[in-house]
Structures are given as structure tokens and as C-alpha cells.
Amino acid sequence: MSQTIAAALSAVQQRIAAAIQAAGRPAGAVTLLAVSKTFPASAICAAYAAGQRAFGENYVQELSAKAEELAGLPIDWHFIGPLQSNKTRSVAETAHWVHSVERLKIAERLSAQRPASMPALNVLLQVNVSGEASKSGCTPDELPALAHAVAALPGLRLRGLMCIPEPTADGVLLRSRFALLGQLCGTLNTQGLALDTLSMGMSSDLEIAIGEGSSMVRVGSAIFGGRHYQH
């Protein structure tokens, strides 16, 4: 497994480097987040041995269990799934980043529950760029008020925005969704928020996302293979 994951990780890194070059952006402009949800700790260890340090989890219990099991490794843990208010404490005490904040109540709970002994929790606001009723995220209209409120909370550091566009093979549509997130981020920066992170792009569309300014791509299946869900 280790050799397979290492080879897949290298292939993804090459895709990212090529996309950065094609977009005329500086080398190293994009961070790779390896999405390890549903995969065992052994898969994370294999990717870690190949040089990967940032890992993303979608489920609170899975994040907690893996972080405890791999406590000896200096892993950068990212929580990227939907977060309910009754499950914020575990994330506040474990994660280094949360990508999926969409309501002020969630941010307030993370702020209150972040241990004072830990560095500020890096937070991204999830924006529903596709307008789908079933999709998580605040609306573009709700974003400015939410962003300024979250930026003022202690124990948190608002770093930027995240989106998950609708699944589509339409590259033009995807590009417009990613471009919208970049525009929203730029507007917030003109309002005095020092945002530096756009979390957008996955295994199938990372090149398009990087072309539109993504600084962090969330890649799971292209590194670890197909998933077997038990949730």
C-alpha cells in the first residue's frame, strides 16, 4: 500500500505543479490537502512517509480517533465536513483548520471551546457558490457580515473561503464558480480582512481551481483510491 500511495501522491503533486506553471503562478503557491476520510491510519502513515503533512477529515469521530492514534506524528489536521453545533468541542480541541464554517453560531462555539493553550484555530468560511438548496455554505450575500463577525472572535484566525461546486463536467461552469469565490475573497480583503486561503478544487477539477487562484486543493481518491463508505 505504501508504494501505491506514494506513487499516487507524487502524480498529484506533478499535476499541481503543472497547473501552477500553466496559470503563471509561483511555485509552491498551492497546498495539497490529502483527504483521508474513511481510510485507515495506516494509509495516512504511508502518505506521511512520502512527505505529506496536511490531512483532511469529514467526520468528527474519525478525526478524533485518528488524531489520537497518530498523536506521535506532527500532522496538520483539517476538518472539512459539515459541522453540527453539538460536535464543535472535539474539533476545537483537535483540528488545526476548519474549512466548513457556515454559521456564526458554529464559529462562536469553536471560539469558546478552543483551548487557550493551543494556537488560534485557522478557519475558512464555506460559501454556496452554486446556489443549490441541498448544498452547505452561506450565500454570497450573507458572507460579508459573517466574515467580519468571525474575524472578531478570539481563539480563531479567519484565513479565507472554501467552496464545493456542483458535480459537473462543464469546465466553463466550474471556472465561473471558482472565480466567484476568488472575487468574494478579494472584496473582503478590500474591506480590511487579511485573507490568504482559497480552499477549492478536488481530484477531478484541481487544474481549473488552480487556474482561478486556489491556494489549497482537497484531494482524496486520486491519492488513496476509491472509498468504501460505512457512514
N, C-alpha and C positions, 0 to 999 in steps of 0.2 A: 504493500500500500504506500509506503513512504516514497518509493521511487516514482510511482504513478502520480502522487500528489505533487511531488517536487517538479516533475516534468510539466504537469498542467499549470502549476504556479508560474513557472518560467515562461510558458506560452502566453499566459495572460499578461505578464509583465512586458513581454515583447509587443503585444497588441497595444498596451497602454503607451509604451514609448513611441510606437509608430504613430498613434493618434495624436500624441502631443506634438511630434515633429510636423505632422501634416497640418496641424492647426497653427503652427508657428509660435508655439508657446515654449517657455523654458523647460529644460529637462528637470524632472523631479517635481513638476507642478501639480501632479495628481497622486494622491494617496490611495493605495489599494486596501480595501476593507474585505477580508475574507469572511464570507457569511457561512458560519459553521453550524447553523441551526439544524437539528435532527441528526447531526453526525457526532460520533463518539469523541471523547477526549483524545483518543489515540490519533484521530485524523488531525486534530489541532496540533498535537505534538509533531506529527510528520511535517505539517506546513511550517511550524515554528523552527524545526530543524533545518528547513530550506530557506530560512531567513524572514518569514512572515511574522509580524508582531501585532497587528491590529485585527481583531476578530469580532464579528457581529452576531448577536443572538436575538431571536424574535420572541422567545418565551421566558418569562421571569424565572420560573423554577429551573429551567435549563441553564440560564445564565448563572444563577446562584450555585447550582450543583457543579458546573464546570469550573467556575472561578475558585471554588473551594478545593476541587480535586487537583487543579493546576496552580495552586497558590504559590508554588515554588518557582514559577516562571513569570517574568515581568511582562505579562501580556497587557495590551491596551484593549480593554473590553468596551464594546459599543452595544447599547441596546437599541434595536431598530424596529421593534414591533409595536403594535397598539398597546397603550399603557393605561390600565384602569386605576382609578384613584386609590382603591384598596390594596394595590400592589406596588405602590411607589417606594415604600420604605426599603425593600430589598434592593431595588435598582439604585436608589440614592446611596446605599451603603456599599455597593459593589462596582457599578459601572464608572468608566472614565468619561464616556459620552452617552448622550441620549439623543436620538435622531427624530423622535416621533412625538414631540410635544405639540399639541394642537389646541389646548385649552389652558387658560390662566390657572385654573384650579390644580391641574396636574403640576404645573411649574411651581406653584406655591407650596405644594406638598413636598416636591423634590427639594426645594429650598429649605424648608423647615426640617426635613429629615436627613439632609446631608451632614455627616459627622464633621464637627469643627476641626478635627484632626486631619481631615483629608483636603486635598486641593479642591478648588471650585470645580463643580461638575460642568463639563462642556455640553451645551445644549443647542440643538437645532430645532427650528420650528417646521413642522410638516405642513406643506401647502397643497391643497387640492387643485392642481393646475388644469385638470381635465373636466372639472365640474360634475363629476359622476356622483350621484346621490349615495352610492354604496362605498365610496372611497373616503378614507380617513383624511384629515387635514383641515385646517382653517381655509376660508376663502381668501382670495387676494384682497378683497375689501376689508376683511377682518384683520389682516396681517399687521398693518402699521400699529394699531392700538395694542395688539397682543405683544408685538416685538418690543415696544417701549416699556410695557409693564414688566415683561420678563427680564429685560436688561437691568431693571432696577432692583431685582431680588438678590438678597445676599446668598452666598454659597453656590451661585450659578454663574456661568460665563456664557452669554449668548454668542455663539460663534457663526451662525449662518442659517441656511434653509435646506430643506430636504423635500423631494417630491418622488412620487411613483406614478408616472403617467399610465393611461390605459394601455393594456397589451395590444399592440398593433404592428403590422408590417409596413405601415405608411411612414417612411422616413421623414417626409416633409412635415407631417403632423407631429411626430416626436420632436423634431428640431424646434418647432414652434412652442411646444410645451416646455422644453428645457430653456429656450430663450426667454420665456416669460419668467421663469424662476430667477434667471440672471438679472433681468430688468428689475424685478421686485427687490432683489438684494441690493442692486445699485441705488435704487431710490432710498432704501433705508439707510445706506451709507451716507447719502447726501443729507440725511436728517440727523446725522451725528452718531450713528451706530457703527462701530468698527467691526463689521462682519467680514470674515475671511474664508468661509467654507460654503461650498455648494455640493451637497451630497446628492448626486444624481447619476444615473447610468448603472446598468447591471450587465450580466453576461451577454445578453443579446444586443444591447444598444450602447455599450460604453463608448464606442468611437463617436457616435453622434453627440453624446453628452459631453465628451471632452472637447469636441469642436465648438460647443456652446458654453464652455467655461467651467465645466465640472472640476472640482478640486478633490473629490473623493468618490470613487466608484465602488459599489457594493456587489461583489462577485461571489457566488456560491457554487452553482452547478458546474461552471467551467473549471473550477479548481477541484471540487470534491466529488463530482459526478451527480447522477440523478438521486433525488430524495425519496425516502420511504416514510411517509407521514404516519404517525401514530396518534396525532392530536385530533 
